Amino acid sequence: MRKKEIAVELVAAKILVIRGRKVMLDRDLAELYGVATKVLNQAVKRNIKRFPIDFMFQLSWEEAEASRSQFVTLNNTANGISKKGKNIKYLPCAFTEQGVAMLSTVLNSERAIQVNIAIMRAFVRLRQVLLTHKELAQKLEELEHKYQLHEQDIQVIFEAIKKLIEPPDEPPKPRFGLN
């Protein structure tokens, strides 16, 4: 019997942008791995050489507060962040895609393998979505430019039509003869 796979959408919803980088917080990773946040962070500390600053960094209080606003589903009282330490004692750690991949070497369990596969798929899907948006933005810009060129041509045509239907500057000459 195959174990239940982790939904990529569930993982993707936990990816935040902090310091201009896509990251996942230690508490969310711990939840996905099925371990306590403290256990995850202890495993990282025991293997700290595997986690350089571009793989993992600790959030400031301001970033921790801002990360709450990126999470619509977070409840302010449960899982909230308080400088006084009501809900947490330590600032969260953020893991980049490479840091999450490194976690699989630190947390070596069947669950960790399944979670890492789902996380890698979520990061790939996120990149694909961003690439699609860039392509759409570029095509929209091309259409806008093309439309502006046509708009200028259409404006010239309208000006010519207006000149054709405008009455002449001089009054009409009186007609002689039979009407």
Helices and strands as residue ranges (DSSP letters): H 8-12, E 16-18, E 21-25, H 26-33, H 37-46, G 48-50, E 56-58, H 61-70, E 93-95, H 97-106, H 110-165
